[in-house]
Amino acid sequence: MSTKSLRQQLEEARKTITLLHEELMEMNRGMTALDLELEKRIDERTSALSASEARYRNTLNSMLEGCQIIAYDWRYLYVNDASAVHGKKSKEELLGHTMMECYPGIEKTDMFAVLKRCMEEQTSCSIENEFIYPDNSQSWFELGIYSVPEGICILSIDITERRLAEEEIRKLAKFPAENPNPVMRVTPDGSVIYANTPAMNLLKSWKSGIGQHLPENLCELCMNALTQNPI
């Protein structure tokens, strides 16, 4: 092989190597640009997810309803502000601890049986529950229990005032029947529509009864009273 031919081959080899080197450099630049773009997109996506999670948590924390997420091992995974108030414990006292650690004996309650059923059967239900705290104070809550991937989510609304009001109404409703004095309810024209036991004795003495009119003089009194003080 002549020296000239060898030199030509070497020159062609150098050109080929140069081209390959340039192509490799271009590929590296492309890969670097791709890496930067991927990092940028990952950072943007991570920031968006973090912002979305922050908004979600802020929404949950600002809810008037209590919200708590209980894991399958009965540990508190999440507790919002309202739920901590409902439980009369701080978030720090609850998170990472089991319900049984925070409220000894809760596993023996009817409410826990419902929670357990929802947990095991991955179902949902709503109940009204009277919760007795370790200090023996009591509150009533309306609970919505829902199956979630982590375990169960419990939404709670304090209905203590409503239940107390209902109990007061029930007591007042019993008042006429339990009153030892005569109690009647009459229409504006003096017709008797209710009478407790002592009042029934009076009606008998007046030869009247439920659905009948009071004596004429009492009818006039009733009509005058209702006219002057309409209900």
C-alpha positions in Angstrom: 0.0 0.0 0.0 1.4 3.4 -1.0 2.1 6.2 1.6 -0.5 8.4 -0.2 -3.2 5.8 0.0 -2.5 5.3 3.7 -2.6 9.0 4.4 -6.0 9.2 2.6 -7.4 6.4 4.8 -6.1 8.1 7.9 -7.6 11.4 6.9 -11.0 9.7 6.2 -10.8 7.9 9.6 -10.1 11.3 11.3 -13.1 12.8 9.5 -15.3 9.9 10.5 -14.1 10.2 14.2 -14.7 13.9 14.1 -18.2 13.5 12.8 -19.0 10.8 15.3 -17.6 13.0 18.1 -19.8 15.9 16.9 -22.8 13.7 16.8 -22.0 12.4 20.3 -21.7 15.9 21.6 -25.0 16.9 20.0 -26.6 13.9 21.6 -25.2 14.8 24.9 -26.5 18.4 24.5 -29.9 17.0 23.6 -29.8 14.6 26.6 -28.8 17.5 28.9 -31.6 19.7 27.6 -34.0 16.8 28.0 -32.9 16.2 31.6 -33.3 19.9 32.3 -36.8 19.9 30.8 -37.8 16.7 32.7 -36.4 18.2 36.0 -38.4 21.4 35.3 -41.6 19.5 34.6 -41.1 17.3 37.7 -40.5 20.4 39.8 -43.6 22.1 38.4 -45.7 19.0 38.9 -44.4 18.6 42.5 -45.1 22.2 43.3 -48.6 21.9 41.8 -49.3 18.7 43.8 -47.9 20.4 47.0 -50.1 23.4 46.4 -53.1 21.2 45.7 -52.5 19.2 48.9 -52.1 22.4 50.9 -55.4 23.7 49.6 -57.0 20.4 50.3 -55.7 20.3 53.9 -56.7 24.0 54.4 -60.2 23.1 53.2 -60.4 20.2 55.5 -59.1 22.2 58.4 -61.5 25.0 57.9 -64.5 22.7 57.7 -67.1 23.1 60.4 -67.5 19.3 60.3 -64.9 17.2 62.1 -62.9 15.0 59.7 -60.6 12.2 60.7 -58.9 9.4 58.8 -58.3 6.1 60.7 -55.9 3.5 59.4 -56.6 -0.2 59.4 -54.5 -0.6 62.6 -56.9 2.1 64.1 -54.2 4.8 64.2 -55.2 8.4 63.5 -53.7 9.4 60.2 -55.4 12.7 59.8 -57.4 15.0 62.2 -58.7 18.4 61.3 -59.2 21.3 63.8 -63.0 20.6 64.3 -62.4 16.9 65.0 -59.7 17.7 67.6 -62.2 20.0 69.3 -64.9 17.3 69.1 -62.5 14.8 70.7 -61.3 17.2 73.4 -57.6 16.4 72.5 -54.9 18.1 70.5 -53.9 16.8 67.1 -50.5 15.9 68.6 -52.2 13.7 71.2 -54.1 11.9 68.4 -51.9 11.6 65.3 -50.0 8.3 65.2 -51.8 6.8 68.1 -54.6 4.3 68.1 -58.2 5.1 69.1 -57.9 2.7 71.9 -54.8 4.4 73.3 -56.5 7.8 73.1 -59.9 6.7 74.4 -59.5 3.5 76.6 -62.5 1.3 76.4 -63.8 2.7 73.1 -63.4 -0.7 71.5 -66.3 -1.9 73.7 -68.8 0.7 72.5 -71.6 0.2 69.9 -70.0 3.0 67.9 -66.7 1.1 67.6 -68.6 -1.9 66.4 -70.1 0.2 63.6 -66.6 1.6 62.7 -65.2 -1.9 62.6 -68.0 -3.2 60.3 -67.4 -0.3 57.9 -63.6 -0.9 58.0 -63.9 -4.7 57.4 -66.8 -4.5 54.8 -65.5 -1.3 53.2 -68.9 0.2 53.4 -70.4 3.5 54.6 -73.1 4.4 57.1 -74.5 7.3 59.2 -75.3 7.2 62.9 -76.1 9.5 65.8 -73.8 8.7 68.8 -73.5 9.8 72.4 -69.8 10.0 73.1 -68.7 9.7 76.7 -65.3 11.3 77.4 -62.7 10.0 79.9 -63.9 12.8 82.3 -67.4 11.3 82.0 -68.7 14.4 80.2 -71.0 13.6 77.2 -71.7 15.0 73.7 -73.9 13.9 70.9 -72.5 13.7 67.3 -73.9 12.8 63.9 -71.3 10.6 62.3 -70.8 9.8 58.6 -68.4 6.9 58.2 -66.9 6.2 54.8 -64.5 3.6 53.4 -61.3 5.1 52.0 -58.1 3.5 50.7 -56.3 4.2 54.0 -59.1 2.8 56.2 -62.1 4.8 57.1 -62.9 8.5 57.1 -65.3 9.8 59.8 -67.1 13.1 59.4 -68.7 14.5 62.6 -71.2 17.2 63.5 -71.8 18.2 67.1 -75.6 17.9 67.6 -75.5 18.1 71.4 -77.6 21.3 71.6 -80.2 19.8 69.2 -80.5 16.6 71.3 -80.8 18.6 74.5 -83.5 20.7 72.9 -85.3 17.5 71.8 -85.1 16.1 75.3 -86.5 19.3 76.8 -89.4 19.2 74.3 -90.1 15.6 75.3 -90.1 16.6 78.9 -92.5 19.5 78.2 -94.7 17.1 76.2 -95.1 14.9 79.2 -96.0 17.9 81.5 -99.7 17.9 80.8 -100.1 14.2 81.3 -98.0 14.1 84.4 -99.4 17.3 85.9 -101.6 16.5 89.0 -103.7 19.6 88.2 -106.4 19.7 85.5 -104.9 20.6 82.1 -107.1 21.0 79.0 -106.8 22.2 75.4 -109.8 23.7 73.8 -110.7 25.3 70.5 -111.8 28.9 70.2 -115.4 27.9 70.4 -114.8 25.9 73.6 -114.6 22.4 72.2 -112.3 20.2 74.3 -109.6 18.5 72.2 -107.3 17.3 75.1 -107.7 16.7 78.8 -105.3 15.0 81.3 -106.7 12.6 83.9 -107.6 15.2 86.6 -109.3 17.3 83.9 -111.3 14.3 82.7 -112.8 14.1 86.2 -113.9 17.7 85.9 -115.4 17.1 82.4 -117.4 14.2 83.8 -118.8 16.4 86.5 -119.7 19.0 83.8 -121.3 16.2 81.8 -118.8 16.9 79.0 -115.8 15.1 77.4 -113.3 15.1 74.6 -114.9 16.5 71.4 -117.7 18.2 73.4 -118.1 21.8 74.5 -117.3 23.2 77.9 -120.2 24.7 80.0 -121.5 27.9 78.4 -119.9 30.2 80.9 -116.5 28.6 80.4 -116.9 28.7 76.6 -117.4 32.5 76.9 -114.3 32.8 79.1 -112.2 30.8 76.6 -113.5 32.9 73.6 -112.7 36.1 75.5 -109.2 34.9 76.5 -108.3 33.8 73.0 -109.7 37.1 71.5 -107.6 39.2 73.9 -104.5 36.9 73.7 -104.5 35.2 70.4 -101.9 32.4 70.1 
